[in-house]
Amino acid sequence: MPEETTGTEERTQSDRADRPATLSERDLRWRQFQSRSPRLRMFLIIAVVVLVVTGFFLWRYFNSYESTDDAQIDGHLNPVSARVGGHVERLLVKDNQYVKAGQPLVEIDARDYQVLVARAQADYDNALAEAKAAGVNVPITSTSTTSQLAAAAAEVAAARAALAGAQQQYEAANAQLAQADANNVKAQNDLARYKQLVSKQEISQQQYDQAYAAAQGGSAAVDASRAAAAAAQQQIKAARSRVTEAEANMRAARTGPQQVKAMRSRVQSAQALVEGKKAALDQAKLNLQYTTIVSPVEGVVTNRTVEAGQNVQPGQELMRVINLDDIWVTANFKETQLRDMRANQPVTIHVDTTGREYKGHLDSIAAASGSITSLLPPENATGNFVKIVQRIPVKITFDRGETREHVLRPGMSVEPKVWIR
C-alpha cells in the first residue's frame, strides 16, 4: 500500500507538471473530483431537479386551497312548544331519542277541549237551523209582497175609476138639476098666468089644476135633482177617500221589496253567524288536536324540559329536535382568504370527532363579518383605529349521502379546505 501511494503521488505531480500553468489549484481539484466521481455528479443533478419539481408542486398544492380551524357544524335547532295550555298527561319521548316527523311527543289532558268542541258544535247547529229558517221565509215573503203590490195597484186603479164615475154622475146630476130648475121656473110662470086667467074665468079650472100640478112637480123635480147632485157629490168624496186609501196601500205594498231586502240581509247575517260558529268549531277542534304535540321534523330530541304532570302554557318551549339530515358547516375565514372563493367550489371537511374527511361544496358567503352582526359591534374612537383582519362566515354544505350515518352533530369542530384551484 505505501508503494502504490507513492506511485500515485508521483503520477499526480507529473500530471500537474504537464498541465498548462493557467489553471488554478481550485480548478484542478474540481476537475479531479469530476474525473473521479461521475456518478455523484449525476446524483446531484437529479437531486436538484427533484427538489425543484417537488417545491413547485408543493407551492401549487399549498396555493390551491384555503383552510381554517375556526369552523364548526351547524344545524336547525327546531323548538317544540305547546300551542295550548294544560296538564301534561303523558310524556312519550326522552332525551337523545330519535323521532320521526309527526311522531307524538307529549299528550296534554284533552277533556276540557272536548267539552269546548261539544259546545261549539251545539252553537254551530243552532245557528245553522236559524239560518235555514230565515232562508225559507225569503221566497214566501217575496211572493206575498209581489201579490200585495199587484192587488194594491189594481185597487188604486179601481178607486180612481170609481172617482171618475162619481164625478161624471155629479156632473149629470148638476145637469139634471139645471134642467129641473128651468122646468120649475117655466111651471111657476105658467101657474101665475093660469091663476090670473082662472080668476077671470078665461080658462077652465081643469087647466089651472094641471098648471098647478106641473108647478108642484117642477118644484119636486128641482128638490130631487138637488138631492141627487148632493148625493153625487158625497160619492165623489167617498171615491176620493177610497183612492187615498188605495194609494196608501200601494205605498205600503211598495215597501215589500225593501222588506224582502231586509229579510235577505237578516239571512246573510244569519249565514255570517253560521260561518262564525263554524270557525269557532274548527278552532275548538284544532285546539283539541293540539293537545297531542308532535315532532315538526325527523331528528334527535334534546334539551327536554317538560315532565309528566307539569302544567304548560301556550308558547312554552318543551324540547328541541335537531334534524341530523340538514346540517352544514359555518367556517369563519379571514377576509384575505376570500379573494378566490366562489360558490360551488369543492370542499374537504376534516371532522375532529371522527377523524374522517367528508366532501362538500361552498354554498354561500355571509353578507357581513361576524363582528358587525354581533350584539355589540365594535366602534373605534377617532385616532384610535387599529386595523384587524376580520373573519367572514362561510356556509359549506355536505354532499348528498355524506351525513347518512348521523354521526355528525351541530357544534363539532371541523377544519374545512376550500379548493380554489
Secondary structure, 3 states (H helix, E strand, C coil): CHHHHHHHHHHHHHHHHHCCCCCCHHHHHHHHHHHHCHHHHHHHHHHHHHHHHHHHHHHHHHCCEEECCCEEEEEEEEEEECCCCEEEEEECCCCCCEECCCCEEEEECCHHHHHHHHHHHHHHHHHHHHHHHHHHHHHHHHHHHHHHHHHHHHHHHHHHHHHHHHHHHHHHHHHHHHHHHHHHHHHHHHHHHHHHHHHCCCCCHHHHHHHHHHHHHHHHHHHHHHHHHHHHHHHHHHHHHHHHHHHHHHHHHHCHHHHHHHHHHHHHHHHHHHHHHHHHHHHHHHHHHHCEEECCCCEEEECCCCCCCCEECCCCEEEEEEEEEEEEEEEEEEHHHCCCCCCCCEEEEEECCCCCEEEEEEEEECCCCCCCCCCCCCCCCCCCCCCCCCEEEEEEEECCCCCCCCCCCCCCEEEEEEECC
